[in-house]
């Protein structure tokens, strides 16, 4: 029911700065995945002959907060959607906006990176794309890996693991949305009195990462840690009392997050496998990483939510304000760009790694070429027709 939630002092206005942040994170994934071509540790589809360990360190600064932020913003969006549509309408809308692009991209885009992986690894591999496409789609059920319920020798969800998880989380949320709405009211009241309680959500995240293990295929986080970020976004992030606590504590929590993240460095650099090992060193590394992620997200949200200082009045004509349509354009494009980006990056990397050029030149070429292609494809092949907008999860209007 749309009116099942208790009244609470929350902002009903959609937070545009978070939509903009989501779009920037998606564009940032082009830079991130292009960098993995030169990472000595990551098993990316196409690898450059020369690699550098600096990529691993720089990537860590992104994975600790970027994907968690996407799930939290998605949870906040779910709050707004359920208010408008009710749980049933919300579930149907998410099935269409996430399920349709997931199926379409699985059939049309996901086989390409896997095919290029085989070609890059073996110069003697000459199987046609059409024959490989049929083998890619040879799958069988695998409920044990929920929500990734299909398995195959060459099949994968690739970068669309985010869409798979988000769709599953939305469908799990719909039947319990009213209960969570009631619980969030109590949490907001407590946080309004004691802002320091804002650190408590870090504890379940630390426990999940430590006890269930980190999953390299999901940007270093356990998949169920993302469920918590999604639920935190739904239940907490839009209440004005909680937003006030985030604004107040943004700097100290951010400093704590940096300290926790720095504390994970020895565990990731030396010792047992930090992703799955059960040694005290590995467990503490994973726990600190989980807690650091929450701190980084809280700090970013709090800093973005602080009021901007107004410029002093001065004589003469008023200077032009930054154009909002650019950000609105990128916000609408976020999901299509996400769906498109990795196959394009892999295709460019496949052509570039053979160049006789420094890493910096190759990296710049992959990033620039990939950004240009995905933006052109979005503009001229996706956003201009109702059919393609539907296939990529965009609203009709």
Secondary structure, 3 states (H helix, E strand, C coil): CCCCCCCCCECCCCCHHHHHHHHHHHHHHHHHHHHHCCCCCCCCCCCCCCCCCHHHHHHHHHHCCHHHHHHHHHHHHHHHHHHHHHHHHHHHHHHHHHHHHHHHHHHHCHHHHHHHHHHHHCCCCCCCHHHHHHHHCCCEECHHHCCCCEECCCCCCHHHHHHHHHHHHHHHHHCCHHHHHHHHHHHHHHHHHCHHHHHCHHHHHHHHHHHHCCCHHHCCCCHHHHHHHHHHHHHCCCEHHHHHHHHHHHHHHHHHHHHHHHHCHHHHHCCCCCCCCCCHHHHHHHHHHHHHHHHHHHHHHHHHCCCCCCCCCCCCCCCCCCCHHHHHHHHHHHHHHHHHHHHHHHHHHHHHCCCCCCHHHHHHHHHHHHHHHHHHHHHHHHCCCHHHHHHCCCCCC
